[in-house]
Amino acid sequence: MITVRPSAARGPTRIGWLDSRHSFSFGDYYDPAHMGFGPLRVINEDRVAAGAGFGAHGHADMEILSYVVSGALAHQDSLGNGETIRPGEIQRMTAGTGVRHAEMNPSTTDPVHFLQIWIEPERRGLAPGYEQVTLPPPAPGALTLLAARERHDGAVVVHQDTALYRATPGDSAPVDIALAAGRRAWLQVVRGAVAANGTALDEGDGAAVTGEAALRLEGDAEVLVFDLP
């Protein structure tokens, strides 16, 4: 079964410098029907104006992934990390016992468009941590591992039985994904349009996948695929 979460149905947060869309309940947006999907707790699609951003604030007991679509995102945290995330990179921050960080758009002219993802960890009280990797360039028909519980070259580690992939189907280049028995998936369309086992999804749409042994993604798109318990 594939249940579509249309882009337009997501919860909005709009203030002067921020335009955000929430796939699941977050902040002032509360929807008891959309509190997460398994350990996947947050997918926020944020657009932040030039020179603006989120000042220093705290988190605990969450795996936080940042994926930049366009522009750049400057990160600083209480662990001493100071990095800039750009398209083609992914960042993981383990909040664990507590960490403070700030995320700002360092450009004076251009907005930054990024997805921030929260995954509940397999246990509380982890030591805080930080990791950032550069991904291979996307290619039509490619399925690229971005994050997993076990260490893999070119992917960050998340402390949960979850894997995150970037799928880039292209014309005449579908992406096939096997799902083990008892697993489910969440799809989030970053760009373009795709058919998932024949179900049409447009940019910004999400989809909950249950009871499927495999997925075929067809179209011309960039899709985040979460393999979840």
N, C-alpha and C positions, 0 to 999 in steps of 0.2 A: 504494500500500500504506500502511495506517495501522496502526502497531504501538503498542499501549497500554502505558504505564508506569503501573501502578496506584498510587494514593496509598500504599496499605499496603505496597507492595514497596520503597518508598524507604528509604534508610539513615537510621537515627535517631541523633540526639545528644540526650540528656536529662541535664541537670544541674539543680541547684536552681533557677536563674533562667532557664534556657533550654530550650525544646523546639523542636528543629530537625529538618527532614526534607530529605534530600539526594537530588535526582533523579540526580545523578552522583557518582562517588567524590569524597570531600572529607574532609580531616582524618583521623580514625581509621577512617572508613568507606571501605573499598576493595572495589570490584567491577570486575574487569577487563572485564566485559561492558557496563559503564556508566561510561565514562571521559569522556563528552561526546558532542556531536553536531555534527560539523563544527567551526566555531570557537566554538560554544556550549559552554563548559566547566563552568559551575556554575549550578544553580538551587537555592538554599536557601530553604525556607519556614521562617521563624523567628518564634517567639513569645517575647518577652522580658518578664520580670516588671517591675513598677513599680520605678523607681529603679535598675535594673540595666542591664548592657550590656557591650559589648566595649571594653576599655580601649585605649589607644594601641598600635598595632601597624603593621607595615610591609607594603607591597605593591610590586610592580614588574611592568611589562610585562603589564598586564591592563586591559581596559575594565570598570569596575564600575558596575552600575546598581542603584539601590535604588528599590523600588516599595512604598509603604506601603498596606496594606489597611485597617487600623484603628489608632487611636492616633496616636502621634507618635514620630519618631526624630530625636534631636539629633545633629548631625554637626560635628566639628571636625577640622581637618587641618593638616599642617605647611606648607601653602600660605597659611595665614591665613584660610581659610574657616571660618565658624561659622554653620550654618543648621539649621533644623528642617524636616524633611520630613513632610508630612501626606498623607492620602488626597487624590487628585486632583492629585498632583505626581509628577514623576520626577526623579531625580538621576543624573548621570553623573560619575564620577571616572576620569580617565586616570591610572593609576599610573605608566606610563612608566618613566623612569630611577629612580624611587623616591619614595614618599610615605608618610607616616605619618598615620593617622587614628584617631579614636575614634567609636563609635556607642553612644549611651546612650538609654534610655527616660527622658525628663524628668518623666514623671508620677509622683506619689507614690501613686496609687491604681489606675491602669489599665494593663494590659499593652499592648504594641505588637505588631502582627502585620504582617510585611513579607516581601517576597521580595527576596533579593539575587542578582544575576545577574552572572556573569563571562563576558566574551567575549574571546577571544584577539585581540590587535590584528594588523593586517596587517603590521606591522613592529615590531621591538624598538627601544628607545631613544628613544621619543617623549618630548617635554617633558610633564611632569605638567600636568593641567588639571582644571577643575571646572565643572559647569554644572547648573542646576536650573530646571525650567520648570513652569508650572501648566497643566494639561490642561483642555479643555472638559468640562463635565458629561457623563457618559455618557447616551446616548439609545438606545432600542430600535432595533436594526438598524444601529447605527453602527460604523464601522471607523476608528479614530483612530491616526494615526502618532505613536509615542512617541520613536523613535530611528532614525537613518539615517546613512549615511556622508556624504551631502550635507546642507548646511544647509537646513532647512525651518522656517517659522514654527511655533512651538508644539511643537517636538521637539528633543531633544538630539542632538548629533553623536557617533557612534561611529566609531572608526578601523578599520573593517572593512566588507567588502561584505555588510552585514547590515542588515535593517530589522526593527524591532519595532513591532507594532501592538497596540492594545487593541480586541478585538471584543466587542460587547455585543448579541448576538442577544436578541430578546424574542418573546413570543407573537405569531405571525403576522408576525414581522419577522426573517427570517433574514439572515445576513451571508454574502455571496459574495466569495471571494478567488481571484484568478487567480495561478497560479504559472508563471513562465517556464520554458521547457525547460531542463533540467539543474539546476533549483533544487529545494531540499527545504525542509521546514518542521518546526518543533516547536511543539506546542500545549501550553499549561499552563493548566489550569482554575483560576481564582482563586476563583470563587463559582459556585454553582448546578450545573446539569447541562446537557449539550449533546450533540447528535449531530453528528459530523463525517463528512460523506458517509455517514451512516447508522450510523456506529460510535459507540456510547454511551460518554460520558466523564462522570465525576462530579467533584465538588470535590476538588482535590488531584491528580487524574490528569494525566499528561502523555501525549503521543503523538508518535512520529516519523512524518513523512509523506514518502514517497518515491514517485516515479513518478506523481504526480497532477498533472493540468493545472489543476485548480481545486478549491477547497474550498467546501462549503456548511455553515455552522454554524447549527443549529436548536435552539431551546430557550429557556431563560431563564437567562442566565449572563453571566459576565465572564471572558474568555479572553485570555491573552497569546499572540500569534502571532508566531513568529520566522521570517522569510523568509531562508534561508541558502544559501550556495553549496554 
